[in-house]
Amino acid sequence: MFGWKIAHIKSSSKIEGNKNIYTISGQMFFGTTNYFLTVFDYEHDPDQIEIDFTHSHIWDHSRVTAIGKVIEKYESHHKKVILVGLNEEIHRMIDRIGLQSVSSYE
């Protein structure tokens, strides 16, 4: 029941030049995967995508994997993803699974 109650994330996006900035807020864990993967417009977004996690918290490894799936989809469209607002623990997870080679983060 607790998981269902907090399984809500919000997203917004804004285009700035040739970059779409997505802001993700809320608690990200296995229960939010499906929604998270549908937030993005992989085909129609500009060449650079920024995903800002400043207002969210990533709870588990499955979210890092979901982030990797988003990056891979954008890469298949020859687009670059920049991740911002992640804490040090998530940076370490990303480095461990090798996402730093397909993305950058600030």
C-alpha positions in Angstrom: 0.0 0.0 0.0 2.8 2.4 0.9 4.5 1.8 -2.5 1.2 2.5 -4.4 0.8 5.8 -2.4 4.2 7.1 -3.3 4.4 5.7 -6.9 3.7 9.1 -8.5 6.3 11.1 -10.3 5.7 14.3 -12.2 7.5 15.6 -15.2 7.7 18.8 -17.2 9.7 19.8 -20.2 10.8 23.0 -21.9 12.7 23.6 -25.1 15.7 26.0 -24.9 17.4 26.4 -28.2 18.4 22.9 -29.5 17.8 21.3 -26.0 14.8 19.9 -24.3 15.0 20.1 -20.5 13.0 17.5 -18.7 12.4 18.0 -14.9 11.5 14.9 -13.0 10.1 15.2 -9.5 8.9 12.6 -7.0 10.0 9.3 -5.6 11.5 7.1 -8.3 11.5 3.3 -7.6 10.3 0.1 -9.4 6.7 1.3 -9.2 7.3 4.3 -11.4 9.2 2.7 -14.2 6.5 2.5 -16.8 5.5 6.1 -16.4 9.1 7.3 -16.5 9.8 5.5 -19.8 6.8 7.2 -21.5 7.7 10.8 -20.5 10.1 11.4 -23.3 9.6 12.2 -27.0 12.5 10.2 -28.3 11.8 10.8 -32.0 10.8 14.5 -32.0 13.1 15.9 -29.3 16.0 18.1 -30.4 19.6 16.8 -30.5 20.3 17.5 -26.9 18.3 16.4 -23.9 18.8 17.3 -20.3 17.1 15.3 -17.6 17.0 17.1 -14.2 16.5 14.9 -11.2 17.1 17.7 -8.6 13.5 17.3 -7.3 13.4 13.6 -7.2 14.9 10.7 -5.3 16.1 7.5 -6.9 15.6 4.6 -4.5 16.8 1.5 -6.3 19.0 0.1 -9.0 16.0 -0.5 -11.3 15.6 3.3 -11.7 19.2 3.5 -12.8 18.5 0.8 -15.3 15.5 2.7 -16.5 17.6 5.8 -17.0 20.0 3.7 -19.0 17.1 2.6 -21.2 16.1 6.2 -21.8 19.7 7.1 -22.7 19.9 4.1 -25.1 16.7 5.1 -26.9 17.9 8.7 -27.4 21.3 7.4 -28.5 19.6 5.3 -31.2 18.2 8.6 -32.5 21.7 10.1 -32.4 20.8 12.4 -29.5 22.9 13.3 -26.5 21.6 13.1 -22.9 22.9 15.1 -20.0 21.8 14.0 -16.5 21.7 16.7 -13.7 20.7 16.8 -10.1 21.8 13.2 -9.2 23.4 12.5 -5.8 26.8 10.8 -5.4 25.4 7.4 -4.8 23.5 7.4 -8.1 26.7 8.7 -9.8 28.5 5.7 -8.5 25.8 3.3 -9.7 25.8 4.9 -13.2 29.6 4.5 -13.3 29.4 0.9 -12.2 27.0 -0.1 -14.9 28.9 1.9 -17.6 26.4 4.6 -18.5 29.0 7.3 -18.3 30.2 6.2 -21.8 26.9 7.1 -23.4 25.9 10.1 -21.4 27.3 12.9 -19.2 26.1 14.3 -16.0 26.6 17.4 -13.9 
